[in-house]
Each structure stands twice: as structure tokens, then as C-alpha cells.
Amino acid sequence: LEYLLFDVFRIKIRRQLQPPFNRKMNVDGVMKETEDHPPLKRTKIENGKNHDTNDVDIFENASWDNIISPDVLTRTDQIFKSYQTSKPYPHGVISKIYVDGFLDHVLEEVKHNSKVKFKESDLFRVYQSIDLGNLNPLDTVLSAKMPNLMKLRETLYCPEFRSFMEKITGLDPGTLTDKVDCAVNCHAPGCHLLCHDDVIETRKVSYILYLTDRDPLWKDEDGGRLELYESICEENIHSKEHGTLKKGEKESIERRRVPNPIPVKTVLPAFNSMAFFVVEPGFSFHSVQEVFCDRPRLSIQGWYHANKTPLHINDATLNRLKSTESGEDTEGAFHPMDKVDGANDKISQVDIEFLSKYINKTYLEIKSLDAIRERFEDDSCIQLRHFLNEEWAEKVKAAISSEDKNCQFGMGLPSLDYSAGINNSWKIVGPAHKQRFLEFKGEASNDDKSAGSLLSHLKLKLFESASYGRLLDKICSLGMPHGYRGRVRRFRPGLDYTVAHYGILTKQSVLDATICFAAGTGDQCRYNEQTEELIGDDADAKWESGDVGGFECYISADDDDEDEKIEQQAADEYNDDDDTELLSVSVSFNTLSLVYRDPGTMRFVKYVGCSAPSSRWDVSLEYEVEQDEDEV
């Protein structure tokens, strides 16, 4: 049994996930302190030719309109017309926005004079560098080290350029304030930013100025594209008939816009180009695709602000994720557990005989059950590896391996087809600001060789059975489950995820039971006893490391008295301090994870990176269980 049980120590708290390389690194990937670099040699441009020189850079004292490409300013009306007619919502891309040479200097200054900090949450993975909003433009040291970056900051927020941005987005003159809000971000391989609408406080216009390498040119296979989503109107009905009417409320229909699961347009990150759009709650949905190549996607991401918050700010992504109102739940209703096939709630020999058709017999021995219960009572969680017997494990392994091979998923292959794996049986699940994965909706069968049919059979015949309910009671001492809800899911590498949101909070504690399948053996990984570093680079080690995502993470929701603190942090687009991480459960083949989840706890499946060994396949269920007296 000890061989089969995961060491609880390995189900680690992850307050900040370790990146695959040094947390402090230069934006070009060089793992050195920036002081090791020689002083920057600037480039002087004369008669259209570049000459290396240590003279004062010609851009330092240039006016804003001498830095912007002349043809950009003459095309204001053309840019606005293109912006107005673009889909899925008004947006624009200005190519060659700055004169030749200027952004080359900016890029070199950023590379040689800045450090980046690794940040990761359910929504993103990124290396964040210089916060330009907090730089002092009068700082002579900074001005000496990064004169062109400081000039870019000045140019972006000068009155004349703000007026230009108002014209090309159709905003009234004087709408945009002089508040500086931008930062240098580095999306290294594996980095991403999931779907959101960018609405925070008084943000009005969002922009991305690309500093990506030009040689070779960025292409689709490199990833890192800006993804734009079409939104649809979703209705939430508040009525007695639907059981969604709160006390004192009148019957009504609430409408809000949510993003489709798949983006309808993408924009490649081309050097010296700027993408931009007006920020609107529940409308300007976008994301940054994972970077698939081994080059960093460097950019300056920022916002122009207005004097007041936008209308309908309650429909903003962040507010919706923190809402517990009707319609925000993504999990569905519980179904009552069938108890007619047993005389009582205690596990019987008949139950054991039935369960042994599916489950590793080691887990059905009395001594094993007692040992598992003791560990679960101590830790409120446990992982049981090699849970299904060999017959079922082999059938499932063959099915998932075949289907991943057909879709060409995993092991670093770029995920360019958003519809891969979708068919009459596997349906895509959204909305994208909360989740994206495939759910099996086809027929269950133990004879069919397809992964969905096999997993659905396990869900219906095993995990929803009264015999399994009594097994859970024996293991967890939580009583016979009253009800269940769950899904058969597939998380495709480079595409799928779930996000933590308040809509999944339960009023009472539940038992999460998830059996996971993926490439690998499901054996326990080995660690160096002295350094506690993971040993090996096989599929099991890749999943265990967390670097390829796919793990299920449990976090506590924010307390009401911390709302003010969170609002102050909100100006940071990549804020990874909102929630407290409690538990992280890695992907492992044929491994059952049991977690007793309290009412104030959320969970999410971290975005599965394209370098993952395979898709993450699972049968995920929640069970209604007996409550503690203080919860009733």
C-alpha cells in the first residue's frame, strides 16, 4: 500500500510556482546579472545609414512627431476607419509606428538595464520587467542608462499623442488623462495570458507595443498571438420555476455578454507595431496565446485612462469572477445518489465484488482501507495511484494515446488548431474568461475503444454507483454521499484550462474525487534527498514539476475585509497576490485524488502548456457529504 499511496509531502503548497529557469533573468534569456553587461553602445542614424557611436543619441532631444513615423500621422482618418469596421470589436494595428532605429535602441536598453520577475496565477504566466508608470522622469541615473525608453514613455503619454489616440479610436477630445500606466513584459516560452476584458478602474484604451525580434520574422508557429473573442448575450433567469429567485427579489431576466470559447481573430506580434482598442466591460475580451518557440515575446503593455470608470463596470471580468450571483456557477446541479442497491450505508462483500471489476484490489482490502482512512482524516486529502485495475488502465491508456497522436498534441508541438478534438461527442465548454476544455457528451461504453466512451462508462457505472459511495464513506468517514455532479473532461495542450471564480464556491463542504489520465506510468517521482530537486525528465517528472501546467490548484477566496487591499493592487495587470494557495495536485496517470473542500475554497486546473507530454484527461466529480455541526 505504501508503494501505491502518494507521499502527502509531494502534494505541495505552491505559493509561487518555480519557473524552468532562474527567476531573475534578463529579458533576452541570459542568466546573468545586468551589471555584467558592458555600457550600451548607441546607434546614430545619418542619411539613412546606421553608425556605431558613443555620442549622445539623436532621439534624446527629438520631439514626439519626429519619433513617430510621418506616414502614421498622415493616415489618421484611414486608421480610424479601419478601426471602426474591424471585428469582433473595434480594434486597430499600426505597423511601423516609430521611425527606423528608435525601438532598436529601446530594446537594447531594456535588455541590458532591467531585470524581470516571474509571476504566475490561474490567469497568466509571465516575466514582468520595468513598471514605467512608477519611474521618475526626472531621475538622472535612469535617464542616462535608458534615455530612449524614457523618451518613449514621454512620447506615449504626451498631450499630442493622447489626442492622436482619441482620434483613431473615436473618443471625444480630452477623454484620456496623463496618467502613465504601462510596463515591459516578457512572455518567454510557455508564458501566456488567458481571456479577460482589461477593465480595471478607469482604464479606457488598451495598447501593446511589440518589441519582438525581427530576424526571423514572427510566425504563427511561434505562438504569442493576440487573440480576440466575439462575445454573445447570455441570459440569466431569476424565477421561482428555475429556483434562482432570492428572497425579496422580483422575477426578471438578466442579460450580460460572455466570450465564446474560441477566438475569432489573432494578431501576430510584429516588431514596431502597436495593437490597440477601447476597453469595455464584458466586450473587449482578448488573451495572449502561449509562446511556443524558444524566443521571448517582448512588449510594452499599457493603458490610457479616463477621468471616470466605464458604464456597466459590474460586467467587467474581474467583477464577474468575484460574483456569486445567479448565472455565475459553471458546475451545474447535484444529482441524488442512488442507494437502492444496498441494504445500508456500510460497504458489503457484494460491493467489494462489484468494485473489483474496476478498482485495484489492493485498495479493497480491509487493512488498506483503514490505512487510507487514517491518512485522509489527518490531511483531508489523498492521492491513490494505479487506482483502476490493469485491465481498465491499459484500455484507457491505449485510447488516450491514440487520440492525442491523431491530434498531434503535446511534447512541444504548436497548438494552432483551436477546434482539434471537437466532434459530435466531445463539445467545447466555455465561456473563455472562466474555462475552456472539452467535455464528453457521447454514449458510454466499455467495449468502444474511444477514450470518451470508456471514461464515460467509468463515470456512470463506477463513480456514480452506490457501491462507490459506500467505498468513499469507508475511506473518508464523511458518510454516504447524498448526491454528485461531474464531467468527463479533456484538457488539450496549448489550449485548455479552468479559472478560479466565486461562482464555484459551495455553501457547504464537498468531497472532490478526480481520477486523472495522461502520458506517463503513474509511478511516484523521485527527489534528491539533499536538494529536494526533482530527478528525471520523463513524462511523470514533467507533470510533477508543474512547469507544463495541468495541475489542479486549491485556493482560498478573498476575505471581505481585504477588498480595499485588492483594489489597490488591481492596477497591476499581473497581480498574483489576490488569493492564498492551499494545495496543488499534479497530473499522474490512473491516479485518484480525494480532497475535502471547505465552502470558502475554489479550485482550478492550470492551463496545460504545449510542452506537456499529452492531454490531461479526467473524470471529475463532487460529492455532497455530511456537514460539520458548525456548517449546518
C-alpha positions as CSV (number, residue, x, y, z in Angstrom):
1,L,0.0,0.0,0.0
2,E,2.8,2.4,0.8
3,Y,4.1,2.0,-2.7
4,L,0.7,2.9,-4.1
5,L,0.0,5.9,-1.9
6,F,1.5,9.3,-2.8
7,D,3.6,10.8,-0.1
8,V,1.5,13.7,1.2
9,F,4.6,15.8,1.2
10,R,4.5,15.7,-2.6
11,I,1.1,17.4,-2.6
12,K,2.8,20.7,-2.1
13,I,1.7,24.2,-1.2
14,R,2.7,26.4,-4.2
15,R,2.7,30.0,-3.1
16,Q,4.8,30.9,-6.1
17,L,5.5,28.3,-8.8
18,Q,9.1,27.7,-9.8
19,P,9.9,28.6,-13.5
20,P,12.0,26.2,-15.5
21,F,14.9,28.6,-15.2
22,N,16.3,31.3,-12.9
23,R,13.5,33.5,-11.5
24,K,15.7,36.6,-12.0
25,M,16.9,36.7,-15.6
26,N,17.5,39.2,-18.4
27,V,14.7,39.6,-20.9
28,D,16.8,38.1,-23.6
29,G,17.0,34.9,-21.6
30,V,20.7,35.4,-20.5
31,M,21.0,34.2,-16.9
32,K,23.4,36.9,-15.7
33,E,23.2,39.9,-13.5
34,T,22.6,43.0,-15.6
35,E,25.8,44.7,-14.2
36,D,27.9,42.1,-16.2
37,H,26.8,43.8,-19.5
38,P,29.1,46.5,-21.0
39,P,27.8,50.0,-21.4
40,L,25.3,50.3,-24.2
41,K,26.8,51.4,-27.5
42,R,24.1,53.6,-29.1
43,T,23.5,53.9,-32.8
44,K,23.5,57.2,-34.7
45,I,21.5,57.4,-37.9
46,E,22.8,59.7,-40.6
47,N,21.4,59.8,-44.2
48,G,19.5,56.6,-43.6
49,K,22.6,54.6,-42.5
50,N,23.5,53.3,-39.1
51,H,26.8,54.1,-37.5
52,D,28.0,52.8,-34.1
53,T,28.9,55.7,-31.8
54,N,29.1,56.7,-28.2
55,D,27.8,60.2,-29.0
56,V,24.5,61.4,-27.4
57,D,21.6,59.6,-29.1
58,I,19.8,61.7,-31.7
59,F,16.4,60.7,-30.3
60,E,17.1,62.0,-26.8
61,N,16.0,65.6,-27.6
62,A,13.7,64.8,-30.5
63,S,10.1,66.0,-30.4
64,W,7.3,63.4,-30.3
65,D,6.4,63.9,-34.0
66,N,10.0,63.3,-35.1
67,I,9.9,59.9,-33.4
68,I,6.5,58.8,-34.8
69,S,6.7,57.6,-38.4
70,P,5.5,60.6,-40.6
71,D,3.1,58.4,-42.6
72,V,1.3,57.3,-39.4
73,L,0.2,60.8,-38.6
74,T,-1.0,61.4,-42.2
75,R,-3.1,58.3,-42.1
76,T,-5.2,59.2,-39.0
77,D,-8.5,59.1,-40.9
78,Q,-7.6,55.8,-42.6
79,I,-6.6,54.2,-39.3
80,F,-9.9,55.3,-37.7
81,K,-12.0,53.9,-40.5
82,S,-10.2,50.6,-40.3
83,Y,-10.6,50.6,-36.5
84,Q,-14.4,51.2,-36.7
85,T,-15.1,48.3,-39.1
86,S,-12.8,45.7,-37.6
87,K,-14.3,42.5,-36.0
88,P,-15.1,41.1,-33.5
89,Y,-15.0,44.5,-31.9
90,P,-13.3,47.8,-32.9
91,H,-9.5,47.4,-32.8
92,G,-6.5,48.5,-34.8
93,V,-2.9,47.6,-35.6
94,I,-0.4,50.3,-36.6
95,S,2.6,48.9,-38.4
96,K,6.0,50.7,-38.4
97,I,4.6,53.2,-35.8
98,Y,8.1,54.7,-34.9
99,V,10.9,55.8,-37.1
100,D,13.6,53.4,-38.0
101,G,16.1,52.8,-35.3
102,F,14.2,54.2,-32.3
103,L,12.8,51.0,-31.0
104,D,16.0,49.2,-31.6
105,H,17.6,51.5,-29.1
106,V,14.7,50.9,-26.7
107,L,15.0,47.2,-27.0
108,E,18.8,47.2,-26.3
109,E,18.3,49.4,-23.2
110,V,15.6,47.1,-21.8
111,K,17.8,44.1,-22.4
112,H,20.9,45.5,-20.7
113,N,19.4,47.5,-17.9
114,S,16.4,45.7,-16.5
115,K,15.5,42.5,-14.6
116,V,12.3,40.6,-14.8
117,K,10.2,38.9,-12.1
118,F,8.4,35.7,-12.7
119,K,4.7,35.8,-12.0
120,E,2.1,33.0,-12.3
121,S,-1.5,32.5,-11.3
122,D,-4.5,30.8,-12.8
123,L,-4.8,33.5,-15.4
124,F,-1.2,34.0,-16.6
125,R,2.4,33.1,-16.7
126,V,4.8,36.0,-17.4
127,Y,8.1,37.7,-16.7
128,Q,7.4,41.3,-15.8
129,S,10.1,43.8,-16.1
130,I,10.1,47.6,-15.8
131,D,7.0,49.3,-14.5
132,L,7.2,52.5,-16.5
133,G,4.3,54.0,-14.6
134,N,6.3,54.3,-11.4
135,L,9.5,55.6,-13.0
136,N,10.5,59.1,-12.1
137,P,11.2,61.0,-15.4
138,L,13.5,63.4,-13.5
139,D,15.7,60.5,-12.4
140,T,19.1,61.4,-14.0
141,V,20.5,57.9,-13.4
142,L,17.7,56.3,-15.3
143,S,17.8,58.9,-18.0
144,A,21.5,58.2,-18.5
145,K,21.0,54.4,-18.6
146,M,17.8,54.3,-20.7
147,P,17.3,57.6,-22.5
148,N,15.3,56.1,-25.3
149,L,13.0,54.2,-23.1
150,M,12.3,57.4,-21.1
151,K,11.7,59.2,-24.3
152,L,9.2,56.5,-25.4
153,R,7.4,56.9,-22.1
154,E,7.2,60.6,-22.6
155,T,6.0,60.3,-26.1
156,L,3.3,57.7,-25.4
157,Y,1.6,60.0,-22.8
158,C,2.3,63.5,-24.2
159,P,-0.9,65.5,-24.9
160,E,-0.3,65.4,-28.7
161,F,-0.1,61.6,-28.8
162,R,-3.1,61.2,-26.5
163,S,-5.0,63.4,-28.8
164,F,-3.9,61.1,-31.7
165,M,-5.2,58.1,-29.8
166,E,-8.5,59.8,-29.2
167,K,-8.9,60.5,-32.9
168,I,-8.2,56.9,-34.1
169,T,-10.5,55.3,-31.5
170,G,-13.3,57.8,-31.9
171,L,-13.2,59.2,-28.4
172,D,-14.1,62.8,-27.5
173,P,-11.2,65.2,-27.2
174,G,-9.9,65.4,-23.7
175,T,-11.1,61.9,-22.7
176,L,-7.7,60.5,-22.0
177,T,-5.7,61.7,-18.9
178,D,-2.0,62.0,-18.5
179,K,-1.8,59.0,-16.1
180,V,1.1,56.7,-17.1
181,D,0.2,53.1,-16.8
182,C,2.4,50.6,-18.7
183,A,5.1,48.0,-18.2
184,V,7.7,46.0,-20.1
185,N,6.6,42.3,-20.2
186,C,8.4,39.3,-21.4
187,H,6.5,36.2,-22.5
188,A,9.2,33.5,-22.5
189,P,8.4,30.0,-23.9
190,G,5.3,28.7,-22.1
191,C,4.1,32.1,-21.0
192,H,0.5,33.1,-21.6
193,L,-2.4,35.4,-20.5
194,L,-5.9,33.9,-20.6
195,C,-9.1,35.6,-21.7
196,H,-10.2,38.8,-20.0
197,D,-11.6,42.3,-20.9
198,D,-8.8,44.5,-19.4
199,V,-11.4,46.6,-17.3
200,I,-9.8,47.8,-14.1
201,E,-10.8,51.1,-12.5
202,T,-10.6,54.0,-15.1
203,R,-8.8,52.2,-18.0
204,K,-10.1,53.4,-21.3
205,V,-7.7,52.4,-24.1
206,S,-5.5,49.3,-24.1
207,Y,-2.4,49.0,-26.3
208,I,0.5,46.7,-26.9
209,L,3.7,47.9,-28.5
210,Y,5.7,44.9,-29.8
211,L,9.5,44.7,-29.4
212,T,9.8,41.1,-30.7
213,D,12.8,40.0,-32.7
214,R,12.6,40.7,-36.5
215,D,15.1,38.1,-37.6
216,P,13.5,35.7,-38.3
217,L,10.0,37.3,-38.6
218,W,7.5,36.0,-36.0
219,K,5.1,33.5,-37.5
220,D,2.0,31.5,-36.4
221,E,4.1,28.5,-35.3
222,D,5.9,30.7,-32.8
223,G,2.7,31.5,-30.8
224,G,2.3,34.6,-28.7
225,R,-0.5,36.0,-30.9
226,L,-3.0,38.5,-29.5
227,E,-6.3,36.6,-29.5
228,L,-9.7,38.5,-29.9
229,Y,-13.0,36.9,-28.9
230,E,-16.5,37.5,-30.1
231,S,-19.0,37.9,-27.2
232,I,-22.5,36.6,-27.0
233,C,-25.5,37.7,-24.9
234,E,-26.2,35.3,-22.1
235,E,-29.5,35.3,-20.2
236,N,-29.8,34.5,-16.5
237,I,-33.4,33.9,-15.5
238,H,-34.4,34.8,-11.9
239,S,-37.7,33.0,-11.2
240,K,-39.4,30.5,-8.8
241,E,-39.7,28.0,-11.6
242,H,-35.9,28.0,-12.1
243,G,-35.2,28.1,-8.4
244,T,-33.0,31.2,-8.8
245,L,-35.2,33.8,-7.1
246,K,-33.7,35.2,-3.9
247,K,-35.8,36.3,-1.0
248,G,-37.3,39.8,-1.7
249,E,-36.4,39.7,-5.4
250,K,-38.8,40.1,-8.3
251,E,-38.8,37.7,-11.3
252,S,-36.5,39.1,-14.0
253,I,-34.2,38.2,-16.9
254,E,-30.6,39.4,-16.5
255,R,-28.5,39.7,-19.7
256,R,-24.8,40.0,-19.9
257,R,-22.1,39.4,-22.6
258,V,-19.7,36.5,-22.3
259,P,-16.9,35.4,-24.7
260,N,-17.1,32.4,-27.0
261,P,-14.6,29.7,-26.1
262,I,-12.5,30.2,-29.3
263,P,-11.0,33.5,-30.6
264,V,-12.2,34.6,-34.0
265,K,-9.2,36.8,-34.8
266,T,-5.5,36.8,-33.9
267,V,-2.7,39.3,-34.4
268,L,1.0,38.4,-34.7
269,P,3.5,40.3,-32.6
270,A,5.4,42.2,-35.2
271,F,8.3,44.5,-34.2
272,N,7.5,48.2,-34.2
273,S,3.7,47.7,-34.4
274,M,1.0,48.7,-31.9
275,A,-2.3,46.9,-31.4
276,F,-5.0,49.0,-29.6
277,F,-8.7,49.0,-28.6
278,V,-11.1,50.8,-26.3
279,V,-11.7,48.9,-23.1
280,E,-15.3,47.9,-22.5
281,P,-16.8,45.8,-19.7
282,G,-17.9,42.4,-20.9
283,F,-17.0,43.2,-24.5
284,S,-13.2,43.7,-25.2
285,F,-12.3,40.1,-24.5
286,H,-8.8,39.1,-25.5
287,S,-5.9,36.9,-24.5
288,V,-2.2,36.3,-25.2
289,Q,-1.5,32.9,-26.8
290,E,1.2,30.8,-25.3
291,V,4.7,31.4,-26.7
292,F,5.5,28.1,-28.5
293,C,9.0,29.0,-29.8
294,D,12.3,29.4,-27.9
295,R,12.3,33.2,-28.4
296,P,10.8,35.7,-25.9
297,R,7.8,37.8,-26.9
298,L,8.9,41.2,-25.6
299,S,6.4,44.1,-25.5
300,I,5.3,47.2,-23.7
301,Q,1.7,46.7,-22.5
302,G,-0.2,49.7,-21.3
303,W,-3.4,51.7,-20.9
304,Y,-4.7,55.2,-21.3
305,H,-7.1,56.2,-18.5
306,A,-10.2,58.4,-18.4
307,N,-11.4,60.5,-15.5
308,K,-14.2,58.1,-14.5
309,T,-14.9,54.4,-14.5
310,P,-16.8,53.0,-17.5
311,L,-20.5,52.3,-17.6
312,H,-21.6,48.7,-16.6
313,I,-18.3,48.1,-14.7
314,N,-20.1,45.4,-12.8
315,D,-19.9,43.3,-16.0
316,A,-16.1,43.5,-16.1
317,T,-14.2,40.2,-16.0
318,L,-12.7,40.8,-12.5
319,N,-16.1,41.7,-11.0
320,R,-17.8,38.7,-12.7
321,L,-15.1,36.3,-11.4
322,K,-15.7,37.6,-7.9
323,S,-19.5,37.4,-8.2
324,T,-21.7,34.7,-6.5
325,E,-24.9,35.9,-8.3
326,S,-27.2,33.5,-10.2
327,G,-25.7,32.5,-13.5
328,E,-22.1,32.6,-12.4
329,D,-22.0,28.9,-11.4
330,T,-20.3,26.7,-14.0
331,E,-20.8,23.3,-12.3
332,G,-24.5,22.5,-12.5
333,A,-26.9,20.9,-10.0
334,F,-26.2,17.8,-7.8
335,H,-27.9,14.5,-8.6
336,P,-29.2,12.3,-5.8
337,M,-27.0,9.3,-5.1
338,D,-28.9,6.0,-5.7
339,K,-28.9,3.9,-2.6
340,V,-31.4,1.1,-3.6
341,D,-28.6,-1.4,-4.4
342,G,-27.5,-1.7,-0.8
343,A,-29.3,-2.6,2.4
344,N,-27.5,0.1,4.3
345,D,-24.7,2.6,4.0
346,K,-21.9,0.2,5.1
347,I,-19.7,-1.3,2.4
348,S,-20.5,-5.0,1.9
349,Q,-18.9,-8.1,0.2
350,V,-21.3,-7.6,-2.7
351,D,-19.9,-4.0,-3.1
352,I,-16.3,-5.3,-3.0
353,E,-17.0,-7.9,-5.7
354,F,-18.6,-5.2,-7.9
355,L,-15.8,-2.7,-7.3
356,S,-13.1,-5.2,-8.0
357,K,-14.2,-5.3,-11.6
358,Y,-12.8,-1.8,-11.9
359,I,-10.5,-1.0,-8.9
360,N,-7.1,-2.2,-8.0
361,K,-7.8,-4.9,-5.4
362,T,-5.2,-3.6,-3.0
363,Y,-7.5,-0.7,-2.3
364,L,-10.3,-3.0,-1.4
365,E,-8.5,-4.9,1.4
366,I,-9.7,-4.0,4.9
367,K,-6.1,-3.2,6.1
368,S,-5.6,-0.9,3.1
369,L,-8.9,0.9,3.6
370,D,-8.1,1.5,7.3
371,A,-4.7,2.9,6.5
372,I,-6.1,5.2,3.8
373,R,-8.8,6.5,6.1
374,E,-6.3,7.4,8.8
375,R,-4.2,9.4,6.4
376,F,-7.3,11.1,4.9
377,E,-8.5,12.0,8.4
378,D,-5.1,13.6,9.2
379,D,-4.7,15.5,5.9
380,S,-8.2,15.9,4.4
381,C,-6.7,14.9,1.0
382,I,-5.0,11.9,-0.5
383,Q,-3.8,10.6,-3.9
384,L,-4.3,6.9,-4.8
385,R,-2.2,5.9,-7.8
386,H,-2.7,2.9,-10.0
387,F,-6.3,3.1,-8.8
388,L,-8.0,1.2,-11.6
389,N,-7.0,-2.4,-12.2
390,E,-4.6,-3.3,-15.0
391,E,-7.3,-4.2,-17.5
392,W,-9.0,-0.9,-17.3
393,A,-5.8,1.1,-17.1
394,E,-4.5,-0.5,-20.2
395,K,-7.7,0.2,-22.1
396,V,-7.8,3.8,-21.2
397,K,-4.1,4.3,-21.8
398,A,-4.3,2.9,-25.3
399,A,-7.4,5.1,-26.1
400,I,-6.0,8.4,-24.9
401,S,-2.6,7.8,-26.5
402,S,-4.2,7.1,-29.9
403,E,-6.4,10.2,-29.8
404,D,-3.6,12.5,-28.7
405,K,-1.4,11.1,-31.5
406,N,-4.2,11.7,-34.0
407,C,-4.5,15.4,-32.9
408,Q,-0.7,15.8,-32.7
409,F,-0.9,17.1,-29.2
410,G,1.9,17.6,-26.7
411,M,5.7,17.4,-26.5
412,G,6.2,21.0,-27.7
413,L,4.1,20.8,-30.9
414,P,2.5,24.2,-31.5
415,S,-1.3,24.1,-30.9
416,L,-2.6,26.0,-33.9
417,D,-6.0,24.4,-34.4
418,Y,-8.5,25.6,-31.7
419,S,-11.0,23.0,-32.9
420,A,-8.8,20.0,-32.6
421,G,-10.5,17.1,-30.9
422,I,-14.0,18.7,-31.2
423,N,-16.6,16.4,-32.7
424,N,-20.2,15.1,-32.2
425,S,-19.2,13.5,-28.9
426,W,-16.6,16.0,-27.5
427,K,-18.0,19.5,-27.1
428,I,-16.1,22.6,-26.2
429,V,-17.0,24.3,-22.9
430,G,-16.8,28.0,-22.1
431,P,-17.1,30.9,-21.6
432,A,-13.4,31.6,-22.2
433,H,-13.0,34.0,-19.3
434,K,-13.8,31.2,-16.9
435,Q,-12.8,28.0,-18.7
436,R,-12.1,26.2,-21.9
437,F,-11.9,22.4,-22.2
438,L,-13.7,19.5,-24.0
439,E,-16.5,17.6,-22.3
440,F,-17.7,14.2,-23.5
441,K,-21.4,14.2,-24.4
442,G,-21.5,10.9,-26.3
443,E,-22.6,7.4,-25.4
444,A,-20.8,5.5,-22.6
445,S,-19.4,2.0,-23.5
446,N,-16.9,-0.4,-22.1
447,D,-16.5,-2.0,-25.5
448,D,-15.8,1.1,-27.5
449,K,-12.1,1.8,-27.9
450,S,-12.6,5.6,-27.8
451,A,-11.4,7.4,-24.7
452,G,-14.6,9.4,-24.2
453,S,-16.8,6.3,-24.2
454,L,-14.5,4.4,-21.8
455,L,-14.3,7.3,-19.3
456,S,-18.0,8.0,-19.5
457,H,-18.6,4.3,-18.7
458,L,-16.4,4.6,-15.6
459,K,-18.3,7.7,-14.6
460,L,-21.8,6.2,-15.0
461,K,-21.2,2.7,-13.8
462,L,-18.5,3.1,-11.2
463,F,-18.2,6.6,-9.8
464,E,-21.9,7.3,-9.6
465,S,-22.7,3.9,-8.1
466,A,-23.9,3.4,-4.5
467,S,-21.1,0.8,-4.1
468,Y,-18.6,3.5,-4.8
469,G,-20.4,5.9,-2.5
470,R,-20.0,3.4,0.3
471,L,-16.3,3.0,-0.5
472,L,-15.9,6.8,-0.2
473,D,-17.6,6.6,3.2
474,K,-15.2,3.9,4.3
475,I,-12.2,5.9,3.1
476,C,-13.2,9.4,4.2
477,S,-15.5,8.9,7.2
478,L,-17.9,11.5,5.7
479,G,-20.9,9.4,5.5
480,M,-22.7,8.0,2.4
481,P,-22.7,10.9,-0.2
482,H,-26.2,12.4,-0.7
483,G,-25.5,13.5,-4.3
484,Y,-23.0,14.0,-7.0
485,R,-22.2,16.1,-10.1
486,G,-19.3,15.8,-12.5
487,R,-17.9,15.6,-16.0
488,V,-15.6,13.7,-18.3
489,R,-13.1,16.3,-19.5
490,R,-10.1,16.7,-21.8
491,F,-7.6,19.5,-21.4
492,R,-5.6,19.9,-24.7
493,P,-2.0,21.0,-24.6
494,G,-1.6,24.7,-25.6
495,L,-5.3,25.4,-25.4
496,D,-7.3,24.4,-22.2
497,Y,-7.7,25.5,-18.6
498,T,-10.2,26.5,-15.9
499,V,-10.0,29.7,-13.8
500,A,-10.8,30.2,-10.2
501,H,-14.0,32.2,-9.7
502,Y,-16.6,32.7,-6.9
503,G,-19.3,31.0,-8.9
504,I,-17.9,27.6,-8.0
505,L,-17.9,28.3,-4.3
506,T,-20.2,25.9,-2.4
507,K,-22.4,26.8,0.6
508,Q,-21.3,23.5,2.3
509,S,-18.2,21.3,2.2
510,V,-17.9,18.8,-0.6
511,L,-15.7,15.9,-1.4
512,D,-13.8,16.3,-4.7
513,A,-12.9,13.0,-6.4
514,T,-11.0,13.3,-9.6
515,I,-9.2,10.4,-11.5
516,C,-6.7,11.6,-13.9
517,F,-5.1,10.1,-17.1
518,A,-2.2,11.3,-19.1
519,A,1.1,10.2,-20.6
520,G,3.4,8.6,-18.0
521,T,3.3,5.5,-15.8
522,G,1.7,7.0,-12.7
523,D,4.7,5.9,-10.6
524,Q,5.8,8.2,-7.8
525,C,8.6,10.6,-8.8
526,R,11.9,10.6,-7.1
527,Y,13.6,13.6,-5.4
528,N,17.1,14.3,-4.4
529,E,17.2,13.9,-0.6
530,Q,19.8,16.8,-0.2
531,T,18.4,19.4,-2.6
532,E,14.8,18.2,-2.8
533,E,15.1,18.7,-6.6
534,L,13.1,16.5,-8.9
535,I,15.0,13.7,-10.6
536,G,14.5,12.8,-14.2
537,D,12.7,14.4,-17.2
538,D,10.3,11.7,-18.3
539,A,6.5,12.3,-18.6
540,D,5.8,11.8,-14.9
541,A,8.6,14.2,-13.9
542,K,7.3,16.8,-16.4
543,W,3.8,16.7,-14.9
544,E,5.1,16.7,-11.3
545,S,7.3,19.7,-11.9
546,G,4.3,21.9,-12.7
547,D,6.1,23.7,-15.5
548,V,3.8,22.3,-18.1
549,G,0.7,23.1,-16.1
550,G,-2.3,20.7,-15.9
551,F,-2.2,20.5,-12.1
552,E,-5.3,21.2,-10.0
553,C,-4.8,24.0,-7.5
554,Y,-6.9,24.9,-4.5
555,I,-7.0,28.5,-3.3
556,S,-9.0,30.3,-0.6
557,A,-11.3,33.1,-1.7
558,D,-10.5,36.7,-0.6
559,D,-12.0,37.9,2.8
560,D,-14.4,40.8,2.6
561,D,-12.1,42.9,4.8
562,E,-9.3,42.6,2.2
563,D,-11.3,44.1,-0.7
564,E,-9.7,47.5,-0.3
565,K,-6.2,46.0,-0.4
566,I,-7.2,44.1,-3.6
567,E,-8.5,47.3,-5.2
568,Q,-5.1,49.0,-4.6
569,Q,-3.3,46.0,-6.2
570,A,-5.7,46.0,-9.2
571,A,-3.6,48.4,-11.2
572,D,-1.1,45.6,-11.7
573,E,-2.3,43.6,-14.7
574,Y,-0.2,40.6,-13.5
575,N,-1.2,40.6,-9.8
576,D,-0.5,37.1,-8.4
577,D,-1.2,38.0,-4.7
578,D,-5.0,38.1,-4.7
579,D,-5.5,34.6,-3.3
580,T,-3.9,32.2,-1.0
581,E,-2.9,28.8,-2.5
582,L,-3.6,25.9,-0.3
583,L,-2.9,22.7,-2.2
584,S,-1.6,21.7,-5.7
585,V,-2.3,18.2,-7.1
586,S,-0.1,17.2,-10.0
587,V,-1.2,15.2,-13.0
588,S,-0.5,11.5,-12.8
589,F,-1.8,8.6,-14.9
590,N,-4.5,6.5,-13.3
591,T,-4.4,8.4,-10.1
592,L,-7.5,9.2,-7.9
593,S,-7.3,12.5,-5.9
594,L,-9.6,12.9,-3.0
595,V,-9.9,16.4,-1.4
596,Y,-12.3,17.6,1.3
597,R,-13.1,21.1,0.1
598,D,-14.4,23.8,2.5
599,P,-17.1,26.4,1.4
600,G,-14.5,29.2,1.1
601,T,-12.2,27.3,-1.2
602,M,-12.0,27.5,-5.0
603,R,-10.1,25.3,-7.4
604,F,-8.8,25.5,-11.0
605,V,-6.9,23.4,-13.5
606,K,-3.8,25.3,-14.6
607,Y,-3.5,26.0,-18.3
608,V,-1.9,23.0,-20.0
609,G,1.2,24.1,-21.9
610,C,2.1,22.9,-25.4
611,S,5.2,21.2,-24.0
612,A,3.0,18.9,-21.8
613,P,3.6,15.2,-22.6
614,S,-0.1,14.8,-23.5
615,S,-3.6,16.0,-22.9
616,R,-4.9,15.9,-19.4
617,W,-8.0,13.5,-19.3
618,D,-10.1,13.1,-16.2
619,V,-13.3,12.1,-14.6
620,S,-14.0,14.8,-12.1
621,L,-16.8,14.6,-9.6
622,E,-18.0,16.4,-6.5
623,Y,-20.0,14.6,-3.8
624,E,-22.4,16.1,-1.3
625,V,-21.4,14.8,2.1
626,E,-22.4,15.1,5.8
627,Q,-21.6,18.5,7.2
628,D,-19.9,19.5,10.4
629,E,-22.3,20.9,13.0
630,D,-20.9,24.5,12.6
631,E,-21.7,24.3,8.9
632,V,-25.3,23.2,9.2
